[in-house]
């Protein structure tokens, strides 16, 4: 990653190129926010800064403190939420069908 060229996308305007070390320095100085888009031309990678492995891992816990451990990551819980919604929809369907069957017979 050290020789890779990294760019910061700020509203369609690309800043850089930066080395991996320079990116980490910018994170530590607070000049790169988690929601900033980062692009790596060599690896054809474009993602939010907080999704780039190793970029915010240690810095984020220092900045947020204990709240980072307490607050849920809703992206990881999306499957659980979808499963609960599916079960709720199935329960409603069972109730509706049972009421219809009772009324018909």
Secondary structure as GFF3:
##gff-version 3
##sequence-region A 1 105
A	DSSP	beta_strand	6	10	.	.	.	ID=ss1
A	DSSP	beta_strand	13	18	.	.	.	ID=ss2
A	DSSP	alpha_helix	20	29	.	.	.	ID=ss3
A	DSSP	beta_strand	37	40	.	.	.	ID=ss4
A	DSSP	beta_strand	45	48	.	.	.	ID=ss5
A	DSSP	three_ten_helix	49	51	.	.	.	ID=ss6
A	DSSP	alpha_helix	57	64	.	.	.	ID=ss7
A	DSSP	alpha_helix	67	70	.	.	.	ID=ss8
A	DSSP	alpha_helix	78	104	.	.	.	ID=ss9
###
